[in-house]
Amino acid sequence: MSVIDKLYKTGNDQKHLKEKSYKTAEKLNVRIATHQKYTQPKIEFYDWVLGQIDWSGNETVFDIGCGSGEYAPHVSKRCDQYFACDLSLGMLQDGAGKSHKCVNLDAMGIPLADNSADVVLANHMIYHIPDQAKGVAEFRRVLKDGGRMIAATNSDGSMQELKDIRSKAMNSIFPDFPKIDESVTSLFKLEGGEEVLKTAFDNVELRVLESWLVFPDPQPVIDYVGSTRDWWEEVFSGTISWQDYENSLRMILDQHFAEHSEFRVSKKTGAFVCW
Ligand SMILES: C[S@@+](CC[C@H](N)C(=O)[O-])C[C@H]1O[C@@H](n2cnc3c(N)ncnc32)[C@H](O)[C@@H]1O
């Protein structure tokens, strides 16, 4: 199996998602905190996503793949009925499930009635669904006619500078290791995402947001990469030890910071609005 196939296989292996990467909110929270702290220009991303549709205040919202529940307070500012939904019980217990109604579910078989939501959120999660068309059909089924589904995700080239130094770190230990420009999120991205969504929705519009991560020192970069360790160790399959990889990454970053005051990583994310 190629290294990319291994990455993709791990990215939507439900046992792995539930028992490792999303067993608790800890690792996701590192990535969320990094984006919140180091993104420039400063933007409240969750409000930006939710601001892509009109709100009346009477909506029922299903947040599918809600993770640690970052959207919950932002939805609650707009309406009363928020349901936190996730494949991982641990995520619900650590996050929005503590203070909101919650459902432990798989997007491919949502245990909620037809036409019951005014808004379905499926943000930064479709890339984890093994059968995306099945998941998207479920989002359409539970959505009322006239309702809106929002699916945020990343662009193909997002965070390329980070992918480049990751590859450099791998290659400095194992020169034949193939360059990997993909990540788990490549399984559902801005490019081509519309085709998947159009299997269930007549209308799909994309709104794009570009920004930067601006790191002042190596540690937050190392921490960010460390939060994805569960996936990448599967890809390395023992050819590269995590400690060697992290040491190599640190050396590359130290060299960078010897000459520059910051490490800039370009980001391109977006939100598909579907109905
Ligand atoms: C990257 S997090 C996104 C969290 C949140 N939507 C956000 O944008 O901050 C992906 C979440 O999707 C959940 N997930 C993965 N596959 C799922 C599935 N098939 N059904 C429901 N949730 C799923 C994971 O457990 C994880 O909490």
The ligand as an SDF file (V2000), in Angstrom:
LIG
                    3D

 27 29  0  0  0  0  0  0  0  0999 V2000
  -11.7030   17.8080   12.6830 C   0  0  0  0  0  0  0  0  0  0  0  0
  -12.9790   17.4470   13.8140 S   0  0  0  0  0  0  0  0  0  0  0  0
  -14.0950   18.7920   13.4410 C   0  0  0  0  0  0  0  0  0  0  0  0
  -14.8280   19.3000   14.6610 C   0  0  0  0  0  0  0  0  0  0  0  0
  -15.7550   20.4850   14.4350 C   0  0  0  0  0  0  0  0  0  0  0  0
  -16.7500   20.2580   13.4190 N   0  0  0  0  0  0  0  0  0  0  0  0
  -14.9590   21.7310   14.1040 C   0  0  0  0  0  0  0  0  0  0  0  0
  -14.9950   22.1810   12.9610 O   0  0  0  0  0  0  0  0  0  0  0  0
  -14.2790   22.2580   15.0100 O   0  0  0  0  0  0  0  0  0  0  0  0
  -13.8170   16.0540   13.1050 C   0  0  0  0  0  0  0  0  0  0  0  0
  -14.8840   15.4510   14.0080 C   0  0  0  0  0  0  0  0  0  0  0  0
  -15.7170   14.5940   13.2140 O   0  0  0  0  0  0  0  0  0  0  0  0
  -16.0250   13.4360   13.9510 C   0  0  0  0  0  0  0  0  0  0  0  0
  -16.3730   12.3610   12.9960 N   0  0  0  0  0  0  0  0  0  0  0  0
  -15.5480   11.6520   12.2120 C   0  0  0  0  0  0  0  0  0  0  0  0
  -16.2320   10.7990   11.4390 N   0  0  0  0  0  0  0  0  0  0  0  0
  -17.5450   10.9650   11.7550 C   0  0  0  0  0  0  0  0  0  0  0  0
  -18.7440   10.3570   11.3160 C   0  0  0  0  0  0  0  0  0  0  0  0
  -18.7340    9.3930   10.3910 N   0  0  0  0  0  0  0  0  0  0  0  0
  -19.9120   10.7660   11.8590 N   0  0  0  0  0  0  0  0  0  0  0  0
  -19.9290   11.7450   12.8110 C   0  0  0  0  0  0  0  0  0  0  0  0
  -18.8190   12.3520   13.2750 N   0  0  0  0  0  0  0  0  0  0  0  0
  -17.6420   11.9770   12.7590 C   0  0  0  0  0  0  0  0  0  0  0  0
  -14.7550   13.1660   14.7590 C   0  0  0  0  0  0  0  0  0  0  0  0
  -14.9910   12.3340   15.8620 O   0  0  0  0  0  0  0  0  0  0  0  0
  -14.3210   14.5830   15.1280 C   0  0  0  0  0  0  0  0  0  0  0  0
  -14.8740   14.9670   16.3570 O   0  0  0  0  0  0  0  0  0  0  0  0
  1  2  1  0
  2  3  1  0
  2 10  1  0
  3  4  1  0
  4  5  1  0
  5  6  1  0
  5  7  1  0
  7  8  2  0
  7  9  1  0
 10 11  1  0
 11 12  1  0
 11 26  1  0
 12 13  1  0
 13 14  1  0
 13 24  1  0
 14 15  1  0
 14 23  1  0
 15 16  2  0
 16 17  1  0
 17 18  1  0
 17 23  2  0
 18 19  1  0
 18 20  2  0
 20 21  1  0
 21 22  2  0
 22 23  1  0
 24 25  1  0
 24 26  1  0
 26 27  1  0
M  CHG  2   2   1   9  -1
M  END
$$$$
